[in-house]
Amino acid sequence: MTKLAPQDSAPQFELTDQHGKTVKSTDFKGQKLLVYFYPRANTSG
């Protein structure tokens, strides 16, 4: 995996939100985006 340097653009990605809807990074083009990853309920981590 390549590490990003400050000011690098993030790679495009798709994730499923908490409601099961697919969200694409391109949906937020031109905006600041914070992505928070957390473990699922009842899992270690």
mmCIF file of the N, C-alpha and C atoms, coordinates in Angstrom:
data_MODEL
# 
_entry.id   MODEL 
# 
loop_
_atom_site.group_PDB 
_atom_site.id 
_atom_site.type_symbol 
_atom_site.label_atom_id 
_atom_site.label_alt_id 
_atom_site.label_comp_id 
_atom_site.label_asym_id 
_atom_site.label_entity_id 
_atom_site.label_seq_id 
_atom_site.pdbx_PDB_ins_code 
_atom_site.Cartn_x 
_atom_site.Cartn_y 
_atom_site.Cartn_z 
_atom_site.occupancy 
_atom_site.B_iso_or_equiv 
_atom_site.pdbx_formal_charge 
_atom_site.auth_seq_id 
_atom_site.auth_comp_id 
_atom_site.auth_asym_id 
_atom_site.auth_atom_id 
_atom_site.pdbx_PDB_model_num 
ATOM 1   N N  . MET A 1 1  ? 0.851   -1.168 0.000  1.00 0.00 ? 1  MET A N  1 
ATOM 2   C CA . MET A 1 1  ? 0.000   0.000  0.000  1.00 0.00 ? 1  MET A CA 1 
ATOM 3   C C  . MET A 1 1  ? 0.904   1.240  0.000  1.00 0.00 ? 1  MET A C  1 
ATOM 4   N N  . THR A 1 2  ? 0.590   2.177  -0.853 1.00 0.00 ? 2  THR A N  1 
ATOM 5   C CA . THR A 1 2  ? 1.342   3.417  -0.931 1.00 0.00 ? 2  THR A CA 1 
ATOM 6   C C  . THR A 1 2  ? 0.821   4.404  0.101  1.00 0.00 ? 2  THR A C  1 
ATOM 7   N N  . LYS A 1 3  ? 1.735   5.014  0.850  1.00 0.00 ? 3  LYS A N  1 
ATOM 8   C CA . LYS A 1 3  ? 1.340   6.032  1.826  1.00 0.00 ? 3  LYS A CA 1 
ATOM 9   C C  . LYS A 1 3  ? 1.136   7.359  1.120  1.00 0.00 ? 3  LYS A C  1 
ATOM 10  N N  . LEU A 1 4  ? 0.162   8.100  1.589  1.00 0.00 ? 4  LEU A N  1 
ATOM 11  C CA . LEU A 1 4  ? -0.094  9.430  1.041  1.00 0.00 ? 4  LEU A CA 1 
ATOM 12  C C  . LEU A 1 4  ? 0.744   10.452 1.797  1.00 0.00 ? 4  LEU A C  1 
ATOM 13  N N  . ALA A 1 5  ? 1.228   11.417 1.089  1.00 0.00 ? 5  ALA A N  1 
ATOM 14  C CA . ALA A 1 5  ? 1.957   12.530 1.693  1.00 0.00 ? 5  ALA A CA 1 
ATOM 15  C C  . ALA A 1 5  ? 0.983   13.691 1.879  1.00 0.00 ? 5  ALA A C  1 
ATOM 16  N N  . PRO A 1 6  ? 1.326   14.630 2.751  1.00 0.00 ? 6  PRO A N  1 
ATOM 17  C CA . PRO A 1 6  ? 0.457   15.806 2.902  1.00 0.00 ? 6  PRO A CA 1 
ATOM 18  C C  . PRO A 1 6  ? 0.190   16.459 1.542  1.00 0.00 ? 6  PRO A C  1 
ATOM 19  N N  . GLN A 1 7  ? -1.029  16.854 1.334  1.00 0.00 ? 7  GLN A N  1 
ATOM 20  C CA . GLN A 1 7  ? -1.507  17.504 0.106  1.00 0.00 ? 7  GLN A CA 1 
ATOM 21  C C  . GLN A 1 7  ? -1.731  16.537 -1.049 1.00 0.00 ? 7  GLN A C  1 
ATOM 22  N N  . ASP A 1 8  ? -1.485  15.230 -0.869 1.00 0.00 ? 8  ASP A N  1 
ATOM 23  C CA . ASP A 1 8  ? -1.808  14.254 -1.909 1.00 0.00 ? 8  ASP A CA 1 
ATOM 24  C C  . ASP A 1 8  ? -3.315  14.100 -1.994 1.00 0.00 ? 8  ASP A C  1 
ATOM 25  N N  . SER A 1 9  ? -3.795  13.778 -3.173 1.00 0.00 ? 9  SER A N  1 
ATOM 26  C CA . SER A 1 9  ? -5.215  13.450 -3.334 1.00 0.00 ? 9  SER A CA 1 
ATOM 27  C C  . SER A 1 9  ? -5.430  12.003 -2.929 1.00 0.00 ? 9  SER A C  1 
ATOM 28  N N  . ALA A 1 10 ? -6.543  11.745 -2.285 1.00 0.00 ? 10 ALA A N  1 
ATOM 29  C CA . ALA A 1 10 ? -6.875  10.378 -1.877 1.00 0.00 ? 10 ALA A CA 1 
ATOM 30  C C  . ALA A 1 10 ? -7.312  9.579  -3.093 1.00 0.00 ? 10 ALA A C  1 
ATOM 31  N N  . PRO A 1 11 ? -7.082  8.273  -3.095 1.00 0.00 ? 11 PRO A N  1 
ATOM 32  C CA . PRO A 1 11 ? -7.582  7.447  -4.194 1.00 0.00 ? 11 PRO A CA 1 
ATOM 33  C C  . PRO A 1 11 ? -9.106  7.361  -4.151 1.00 0.00 ? 11 PRO A C  1 
ATOM 34  N N  . GLN A 1 12 ? -9.720  7.107  -5.283 1.00 0.00 ? 12 GLN A N  1 
ATOM 35  C CA . GLN A 1 12 ? -11.179 6.965  -5.326 1.00 0.00 ? 12 GLN A CA 1 
ATOM 36  C C  . GLN A 1 12 ? -11.573 5.661  -4.644 1.00 0.00 ? 12 GLN A C  1 
ATOM 37  N N  . PHE A 1 13 ? -12.713 5.680  -3.953 1.00 0.00 ? 13 PHE A N  1 
ATOM 38  C CA . PHE A 1 13 ? -13.180 4.486  -3.268 1.00 0.00 ? 13 PHE A CA 1 
ATOM 39  C C  . PHE A 1 13 ? -14.686 4.501  -3.133 1.00 0.00 ? 13 PHE A C  1 
ATOM 40  N N  . GLU A 1 14 ? -15.251 3.337  -2.830 1.00 0.00 ? 14 GLU A N  1 
ATOM 41  C CA . GLU A 1 14 ? -16.672 3.182  -2.530 1.00 0.00 ? 14 GLU A CA 1 
ATOM 42  C C  . GLU A 1 14 ? -16.788 2.431  -1.219 1.00 0.00 ? 14 GLU A C  1 
ATOM 43  N N  . LEU A 1 15 ? -17.683 2.868  -0.351 1.00 0.00 ? 15 LEU A N  1 
ATOM 44  C CA . LEU A 1 15 ? -17.930 2.219  0.933  1.00 0.00 ? 15 LEU A CA 1 
ATOM 45  C C  . LEU A 1 15 ? -19.432 2.141  1.168  1.00 0.00 ? 15 LEU A C  1 
ATOM 46  N N  . THR A 1 16 ? -19.838 1.260  2.035  1.00 0.00 ? 16 THR A N  1 
ATOM 47  C CA . THR A 1 16 ? -21.236 1.159  2.435  1.00 0.00 ? 16 THR A CA 1 
ATOM 48  C C  . THR A 1 16 ? -21.408 1.897  3.745  1.00 0.00 ? 16 THR A C  1 
ATOM 49  N N  . ASP A 1 17 ? -22.394 2.805  3.817  1.00 0.00 ? 17 ASP A N  1 
ATOM 50  C CA . ASP A 1 17 ? -22.618 3.552  5.050  1.00 0.00 ? 17 ASP A CA 1 
ATOM 51  C C  . ASP A 1 17 ? -23.452 2.733  6.034  1.00 0.00 ? 17 ASP A C  1 
ATOM 52  N N  . GLN A 1 18 ? -23.747 3.330  7.165  1.00 0.00 ? 18 GLN A N  1 
ATOM 53  C CA . GLN A 1 18 ? -24.465 2.627  8.233  1.00 0.00 ? 18 GLN A CA 1 
ATOM 54  C C  . GLN A 1 18 ? -25.888 2.240  7.852  1.00 0.00 ? 18 GLN A C  1 
ATOM 55  N N  . HIS A 1 19 ? -26.392 2.795  6.761  1.00 0.00 ? 19 HIS A N  1 
ATOM 56  C CA . HIS A 1 19 ? -27.753 2.485  6.306  1.00 0.00 ? 19 HIS A CA 1 
ATOM 57  C C  . HIS A 1 19 ? -27.751 1.511  5.123  1.00 0.00 ? 19 HIS A C  1 
ATOM 58  N N  . GLY A 1 20 ? -26.552 1.015  4.759  1.00 0.00 ? 20 GLY A N  1 
ATOM 59  C CA . GLY A 1 20 ? -26.441 0.075  3.657  1.00 0.00 ? 20 GLY A CA 1 
ATOM 60  C C  . GLY A 1 20 ? -26.345 0.726  2.293  1.00 0.00 ? 20 GLY A C  1 
ATOM 61  N N  . LYS A 1 21 ? -26.260 2.048  2.248  1.00 0.00 ? 21 LYS A N  1 
ATOM 62  C CA . LYS A 1 21 ? -26.172 2.782  0.989  1.00 0.00 ? 21 LYS A CA 1 
ATOM 63  C C  . LYS A 1 21 ? -24.709 2.898  0.561  1.00 0.00 ? 21 LYS A C  1 
ATOM 64  N N  . THR A 1 22 ? -24.441 2.695  -0.727 1.00 0.00 ? 22 THR A N  1 
ATOM 65  C CA . THR A 1 22 ? -23.091 2.851  -1.251 1.00 0.00 ? 22 THR A CA 1 
ATOM 66  C C  . THR A 1 22 ? -22.792 4.334  -1.406 1.00 0.00 ? 22 THR A C  1 
ATOM 67  N N  . VAL A 1 23 ? -21.649 4.734  -0.860 1.00 0.00 ? 23 VAL A N  1 
ATOM 68  C CA . VAL A 1 23 ? -21.197 6.121  -0.940 1.00 0.00 ? 23 VAL A CA 1 
ATOM 69  C C  . VAL A 1 23 ? -19.854 6.121  -1.660 1.00 0.00 ? 23 VAL A C  1 
ATOM 70  N N  . LYS A 1 24 ? -19.703 6.988  -2.643 1.00 0.00 ? 24 LYS A N  1 
ATOM 71  C CA . LYS A 1 24 ? -18.462 7.077  -3.415 1.00 0.00 ? 24 LYS A CA 1 
ATOM 72  C C  . LYS A 1 24 ? -17.711 8.349  -3.040 1.00 0.00 ? 24 LYS A C  1 
ATOM 73  N N  . SER A 1 25 ? -16.397 8.258  -3.031 1.00 0.00 ? 25 SER A N  1 
ATOM 74  C CA . SER A 1 25 ? -15.594 9.447  -2.749 1.00 0.00 ? 25 SER A CA 1 
ATOM 75  C C  . SER A 1 25 ? -15.854 10.528 -3.790 1.00 0.00 ? 25 SER A C  1 
ATOM 76  N N  . THR A 1 26 ? -16.174 10.129 -5.002 1.00 0.00 ? 26 THR A N  1 
ATOM 77  C CA . THR A 1 26 ? -16.437 11.111 -6.056 1.00 0.00 ? 26 THR A CA 1 
ATOM 78  C C  . THR A 1 26 ? -17.724 11.897 -5.815 1.00 0.00 ? 26 THR A C  1 
ATOM 79  N N  . ASP A 1 27 ? -18.594 11.409 -4.914 1.00 0.00 ? 27 ASP A N  1 
ATOM 80  C CA . ASP A 1 27 ? -19.809 12.142 -4.557 1.00 0.00 ? 27 ASP A CA 1 
ATOM 81  C C  . ASP A 1 27 ? -19.477 13.455 -3.844 1.00 0.00 ? 27 ASP A C  1 
ATOM 82  N N  . PHE A 1 28 ? -18.254 13.557 -3.332 1.00 0.00 ? 28 PHE A N  1 
ATOM 83  C CA . PHE A 1 28 ? -17.853 14.711 -2.533 1.00 0.00 ? 28 PHE A CA 1 
ATOM 84  C C  . PHE A 1 28 ? -16.766 15.535 -3.217 1.00 0.00 ? 28 PHE A C  1 
ATOM 85  N N  . LYS A 1 29 ? -16.651 15.413 -4.518 1.00 0.00 ? 29 LYS A N  1 
ATOM 86  C CA . LYS A 1 29 ? -15.610 16.126 -5.268 1.00 0.00 ? 29 LYS A CA 1 
ATOM 87  C C  . LYS A 1 29 ? -15.677 17.620 -4.986 1.00 0.00 ? 29 LYS A C  1 
ATOM 88  N N  . GLY A 1 30 ? -14.523 18.203 -4.672 1.00 0.00 ? 30 GLY A N  1 
ATOM 89  C CA . GLY A 1 30 ? -14.428 19.632 -4.385 1.00 0.00 ? 30 GLY A CA 1 
ATOM 90  C C  . GLY A 1 30 ? -14.742 19.987 -2.943 1.00 0.00 ? 30 GLY A C  1 
ATOM 91  N N  . GLN A 1 31 ? -15.077 18.984 -2.127 1.00 0.00 ? 31 GLN A N  1 
ATOM 92  C CA . GLN A 1 31 ? -15.382 19.219 -0.714 1.00 0.00 ? 31 GLN A CA 1 
ATOM 93  C C  . GLN A 1 31 ? -14.359 18.505 0.155  1.00 0.00 ? 31 GLN A C  1 
ATOM 94  N N  . LYS A 1 32 ? -14.220 18.946 1.385  1.00 0.00 ? 32 LYS A N  1 
ATOM 95  C CA . LYS A 1 32 ? -13.391 18.228 2.339  1.00 0.00 ? 32 LYS A CA 1 
ATOM 96  C C  . LYS A 1 32 ? -14.184 17.039 2.853  1.00 0.00 ? 32 LYS A C  1 
ATOM 97  N N  . LEU A 1 33 ? -13.500 15.916 3.031  1.00 0.00 ? 33 LEU A N  1 
ATOM 98  C CA . LEU A 1 33 ? -14.169 14.684 3.435  1.00 0.00 ? 33 LEU A CA 1 
ATOM 99  C C  . LEU A 1 33 ? -13.357 14.002 4.521  1.00 0.00 ? 33 LEU A C  1 
ATOM 100 N N  . LEU A 1 34 ? -14.001 13.680 5.605  1.00 0.00 ? 34 LEU A N  1 
ATOM 101 C CA . LEU A 1 34 ? -13.388 12.936 6.695  1.00 0.00 ? 34 LEU A CA 1 
ATOM 102 C C  . LEU A 1 34 ? -14.020 11.556 6.714  1.00 0.00 ? 34 LEU A C  1 
ATOM 103 N N  . VAL A 1 35 ? -13.193 10.520 6.643  1.00 0.00 ? 35 VAL A N  1 
ATOM 104 C CA . VAL A 1 35 ? -13.681 9.151  6.677  1.00 0.00 ? 35 VAL A CA 1 
ATOM 105 C C  . VAL A 1 35 ? -13.222 8.541  7.990  1.00 0.00 ? 35 VAL A C  1 
ATOM 106 N N  . TYR A 1 36 ? -14.163 8.033  8.748  1.00 0.00 ? 36 TYR A N  1 
ATOM 107 C CA . TYR A 1 36 ? -13.878 7.448  10.054 1.00 0.00 ? 36 TYR A CA 1 
ATOM 108 C C  . TYR A 1 36 ? -14.179 5.961  9.997  1.00 0.00 ? 36 TYR A C  1 
ATOM 109 N N  . PHE A 1 37 ? -13.175 5.148  10.303 1.00 0.00 ? 37 PHE A N  1 
ATOM 110 C CA . PHE A 1 37 ? -13.343 3.695  10.308 1.00 0.00 ? 37 PHE A CA 1 
ATOM 111 C C  . PHE A 1 37 ? -13.436 3.226  11.752 1.00 0.00 ? 37 PHE A C  1 
ATOM 112 N N  . TYR A 1 38 ? -14.345 2.326  12.015 1.00 0.00 ? 38 TYR A N  1 
ATOM 113 C CA . TYR A 1 38 ? -14.492 1.779  13.359 1.00 0.00 ? 38 TYR A CA 1 
ATOM 114 C C  . TYR A 1 38 ? -14.900 0.310  13.244 1.00 0.00 ? 38 TYR A C  1 
ATOM 115 N N  . PRO A 1 39 ? -14.599 -0.476 14.273 1.00 0.00 ? 39 PRO A N  1 
ATOM 116 C CA . PRO A 1 39 ? -14.961 -1.895 14.213 1.00 0.00 ? 39 PRO A CA 1 
ATOM 117 C C  . PRO A 1 39 ? -16.471 -2.076 14.344 1.00 0.00 ? 39 PRO A C  1 
ATOM 118 N N  . ARG A 1 40 ? -16.980 -3.119 13.757 1.00 0.00 ? 40 ARG A N  1 
ATOM 119 C CA . ARG A 1 40 ? -18.389 -3.459 13.904 1.00 0.00 ? 40 ARG A CA 1 
ATOM 120 C C  . ARG A 1 40 ? -18.676 -3.838 15.343 1.00 0.00 ? 40 ARG A C  1 
ATOM 121 N N  . ALA A 1 41 ? -19.918 -3.752 15.730 1.00 0.00 ? 41 ALA A N  1 
ATOM 122 C CA . ALA A 1 41 ? -20.323 -4.148 17.079 1.00 0.00 ? 41 ALA A CA 1 
ATOM 123 C C  . ALA A 1 41 ? -19.966 -5.607 17.326 1.00 0.00 ? 41 ALA A C  1 
ATOM 124 N N  . ASN A 1 42 ? -19.577 -5.896 18.532 1.00 0.00 ? 42 ASN A N  1 
ATOM 125 C CA . ASN A 1 42 ? -19.244 -7.259 18.965 1.00 0.00 ? 42 ASN A CA 1 
ATOM 126 C C  . ASN A 1 42 ? -18.038 -7.846 18.243 1.00 0.00 ? 42 ASN A C  1 
ATOM 127 N N  . THR A 1 43 ? -17.123 -6.976 17.784 1.00 0.00 ? 43 THR A N  1 
ATOM 128 C CA . THR A 1 43 ? -15.880 -7.470 17.203 1.00 0.00 ? 43 THR A CA 1 
ATOM 129 C C  . THR A 1 43 ? -14.707 -6.883 17.975 1.00 0.00 ? 43 THR A C  1 
ATOM 130 N N  . SER A 1 44 ? -13.594 -7.541 17.924 1.00 0.00 ? 44 SER A N  1 
ATOM 131 C CA . SER A 1 44 ? -12.422 -6.996 18.610 1.00 0.00 ? 44 SER A CA 1 
ATOM 132 C C  . SER A 1 44 ? -11.842 -5.859 17.768 1.00 0.00 ? 44 SER A C  1 
ATOM 133 N N  . GLY A 1 45 ? -11.173 -4.957 18.414 1.00 0.00 ? 45 GLY A N  1 
ATOM 134 C CA . GLY A 1 45 ? -10.517 -3.883 17.669 1.00 0.00 ? 45 GLY A CA 1 
ATOM 135 C C  . GLY A 1 45 ? -10.872 -2.527 18.125 1.00 0.00 ? 45 GLY A C  1 
# 
